[in-house]
Amino acid sequence: MIIEPLQQQVLINKDKNNFQGLTVRQKNNYQGTNQFVQRRKYSKPKQFSTQFPQIKKDDTQYEFKMFHHVQNMKSAHYQSKYTLSMGIIPNLILHTYFDQIVFYDMAKLKSQSARISLEAIGLDVFENICAVAGMNGDLLMINLYNGTLYKQNINLKRHFINHVHFYHDYLITNDNGGYIKIFDYQNGLKEIFSYEDKASVNLTAVNQNKQIAYCGDRIGLNVLDALSGKMIHTMDPHTEFGFAVAFNPSKGYELASSSEDGSAVIYDLRSPKLPIQQFIGSNFPIYNVTYQRNGSHLFIAESSSHLHVLDTTLYDKIQTISVFGEVSGIVNDFYDDNRFYFSTSCQYGDGICEFVK
């Protein structure tokens, strides 16, 4: 692999139980968190009339290509459903698991794990730079070409950083303290924007107009103007806390959100009073919504049952992939818009599912 300085820290994980090297507290944290998610009863979602036609089943969109067996594909925390990422380095997919980063080479079908100096929630990769969000308010930046590391605490109260992602030349974080922050990561993580909400922010997304959509531990979906810091849209699509948001990359006015109520709702921000579409799953929280890089499809992941692929032409055709296991990340192939991957831990083992169009 390219990451020679990190290779010196790498341990090959051969433990089929996936708990190699973890402390008792870490094991209990993982097991307790997943029991909580499975046990809790959530409110049923609202029923909306929508602008677009009713969704119908369509199993012809993507075909299963391969299941890649990879150790440590579980989420370390129920919050960490955005733990899979791919940058400019061909065939290299990264995943976080407690205090490890898992590197998987899709071409060589090999994985390695590197220890890192924080307990990770999730990560994002842009070109050759990897950003890792920490449970104690730390950000870890890794140059994948030369292995150099830089860590910085971004909040004094050590709030969980629930999500970190790149948008062009900027790095955006959101945390349990309710803060949304934007950093110039090319100049020593210089903070250039900060907004404080009244509740924990679970996820953010940014569109071409520099609008920040976010949801969190309160009812409501909000859109913020990053230039002025003013709220421009407030919507109420869910009956439980919001968990994920995503803008369509090719149509920045289309915004998808999901919730613990088991639904995903899509809005056109040019006319946000009535959703253009609503999808209701099988009574599980929906923790991940991710658009295809070209905007052609929306991936909707239930917490422990199914992955749904919604065609965005009219948002009326859906393909359902039965997983019956945990989906902990979805990533588009950087070089092929017709290919995507998702990581899972299910009865067949831990690994990455590869699908092609």
N, C-alpha and C positions, 0 to 999 in steps of 0.2 A: 504494500500500500504506500501511498504518497506521504503519509503522516509519520515519518521516521522518528522525530522526537517523542511522539506519543507512543510509538511502538514499544519503547523501553518500559512503559507502564502497563502494557497490555497483558491481560490474563485470559486464556481461553477457557470459557465457562462450559464445563462438561456435566454440570449438575442438572439432572432432568427435572428436579423440583424447583429450579429457578431461584433458589434462595442462597446460593453460594456467596459467602462473604458478608451477608447481611447480619446486623445485630438483632437481638431479640425484640427490641423496640420497633425496628423497621419491619420485621415479620408481622408483629401484632398490628402495626399501623395498616399494612396492606390487607391482612385478613379481616380486621375489624371494619375497615372502610367498605370492602366489598360486601360483607354481610349486611351492613347498613343499607347500601344501595338496593340490594335484593329484597329486603324486608319492608321497606317503607311503601305506604300507599300514597299515590299522588292524585290530585284532583283531575277530573276529566277536562279535556280542552273545550274551549268555546267552539261553536259551529258557525262558520261564516258563509254568507253568499259571496261568490268571488266573480271577478271580471272574466276569467278564462274558463274553458269547459271542464267538466268533471274528469278526474284522473282515471285512466284505464290501464290495465295491465299490459306490459309489452316486454317479453323476454328476449328480444333480438338485438338489444343495443350493444352489450359487451359480452365477450366470451371468456370463460376461465382459461388461463394460459398455464399457470404453474403455482404450486404451493411451495414456498421456500422455508425449510425448517431453520429457524433462528432462535437461539436461546434468549431469554429475557425480553420477550415482546409484550409482557404485561405492563399495565400502567402502575406506577408506584403509588398513585393517589387518584381518587375518582375525578379530581379536577384536571388531571393531565391527559386530556384526550387529543392534544395536538403535539404528539411526541415523535412524529415521523416527518422527516424532511430530506430533500435532495437539492443540492446546489449545482454548480457548474462542473464538478468533477464527475465524469461519466460513470454510470452504474453504481455510484456510492450513495447508499441510503443510511441516514443516521437516526438513532432512537435513544431516548433516555430511560434509565431504570434506576431509581434511587441515586446513588453516587457513582453511576457508571454511564458512559456513552457506548452504545453498541454500534459498531461499523459493519455494514453488510455490503459485500461486493456482489452485485447481481450477476456479473459475468462469470466470476470464479466460483460462485455459490459458497462463499466463505464468510464467516463472521468473526469479529474480535471485539473485546470489551476493554475500554480504558477507564481507569479510575479518575474521577474529577474531585475538586475540592469543595463541593457543595452537594446538597441533596436537591436533585432537579425536579421541577414540575414539568417542564417541556422545553422545546428548542425550536429554532428556525435557522435555515441556512440560506444565505444569499451569496451567489458566486462561490467564493472560497472562504467566506467568513461564517462561523457558527456562533450563535448567541444562545446561551442556556439560562433559563429562569430558575431561581433558587427558592427554597422554602423559607429562607431566613432573610429575604430582601436582597440577595446578592445576584448580580449579573456576571456571567462568565463569558468572555469573548475568546474565541479560538480561531487562529489562522490555520486553515487546513493544509496549506502548502508547506509551512515551516514549523507548525506545531506550537507557536508562541501563544502564551496564555495571558489574559488580563482580567482581573476580577475587581468588581466595584460594588459596594453597598449603595443602593439607590434610595433607601428610606431608613431613617433613624429608628423607627419602631419595629423594624424587621418583619414587615408584613409579607405574607406569601405573595410572590409574583405569579399570578394565575396564568399569564400568557405573555409571550414575547414574540414579535414578528417584525420583519423588515418591510419597509415600503420605500423603494428606490434608495435614496441616500440616507434614510432615516430609520431609526429603531424605535418601536413603540411598545410600551409595557402597560399593563394594568394589574392592580393588586387588591388584596383583601382590605386595605385601608380606604378603598374607593378612589384611588388616584389613577389617572391616565397621564402618562408622560411620554414625551418624544425626545429622543437624543440624537445628536450628531455623532454617530459611532466612529466616524473617520477622524474626529478631533477629540479623542480622549473621553468619549461618552459625555459630551457637553449637553446639559439639559437645556432645551430650547422651548419647551411647552409643558405646562402642567395644568390639569383640571381635577378638581375634587368632587366626587359624587357623595351622596349620603349613605351609600351602601357599597359592599364589596362589588367590584367590577370583574365579571367572569371572562369576558372576551371583548375585543375590539376589532373593527375592520375599517379600512380607509379606501375611499374611491378617488378617481382622477380629479375631482373638484376639491380635494382636501377636506372632505367631510368625514368625520369619525362616527361610526355607528357603534353602540355598545349596549350590553345587557348585563344584569347582575342579580344580586340577592334581594331583589324587590320586583314587584310587578311593573313591567313597562319596557319599551324599546325606545332608545333615544338616538338622535343624530345631532352631532355637534359640529360647528364650523371651527376648524382648527386655526384659521387665520384670526378670527375675532374672539373665539372662545365662547360664542353664544349658542344656545340651543336653537335649532331650526325645525326639528320634528320630534314629537313625542307621541308614541303609539302604544296600544294596549292589546297585543295579540294573544296573550297567554294567561292561564289561570294559576300557573306556578312560576317560580323564578326563571328568568331567561338564562340560557347557558351558552348559546353560540350565535354568532352573526357572521354574514359573509356578503360582500358585494360581488355582483357579476362582473368579471374583468372586462368584458366587451361592452357591457351596458351598465355604466356606473350608477344609473338611477334605479337598478333593480337590487333589492336588498332582501336577503333571506335571514330568518331568525328561527331558533329552536328553543325548546324548553323542557323542563322536567315533567310537564304535562303530557309529553309524548307527541307533540305536534311540531310541524314546521310551517311557517307562514311567509309568503313572498309578497313584497310590496313594490310598486312603482312609485318612487318618491316624487314624481311629477304630479301624481294624483293619489296621495297616501290615505285618503279617507276609507277606501275600500280595497282590501287585499286583492292581488291578481290571482292568487292561488293559496290553498291550504292543503297540507298533507297530514293525515292522522295515522300514527303507527299502531303497534300492537300492545299498547299499555306499558311501554318502557320509556324512561327518559331518553330524549334525543340529545346527545352530548356533542355531536359534531355535524356541522354542515360545511361543505367545501365545494367550491365550483371548479370545474375543469378549467385548465389554463386558457382555453379559447372561449370559455363561457357556454359551451354547447350542452353541458350537463351539470346538474347539481347532485352531489353525493350527500346522502342523509343517513347517519349511523345511529341506530338505536343502541342503548348501552350494552345489551347482552342478548341480542337475538338476530337482527337483520341489518343489512346494508341496502339502501334503496338508491336507485339511479334515476333521476327525474330529467327527462328531456326538456330543455328550456325554450324550445321553439314556441310552444304554446303552454308549457308546463302541464301537459295533459297525458303524457305517456311515462309509465314508471316500470322499471325492472327491479325485482326484489331478489336479493342474494341472501339465502339463509345461512347464517353463521353459527347461531346458538353458542356463542362464546363472546368474549369481550373484544370490542373493536377499540384500539387505543391510538389510532392515527391513520390518516388518509393523505396520500401524496401523489401529485401528477408527475409523470416522467418529464424531466427537464427538456429532453430532446425529441419526444414523441407525444404529440397531443392525443393520440389514439390509445394511449396506455396509461393505466393508473394502478396504484398499489394500496393495500391497507394492511395494517398489522393486526394480528388477532391472537388470542389465547383461548383455545377451544378444546373439545374432546380429542381432536386429532393431534394436538400439540401446539406449541407456540411457533409463530412464523409470520411470513408476509404472503398475502394472496396477490397474485398478478393477474390483471384482466386486460384484454385488448379488444379494440373495436373491429 
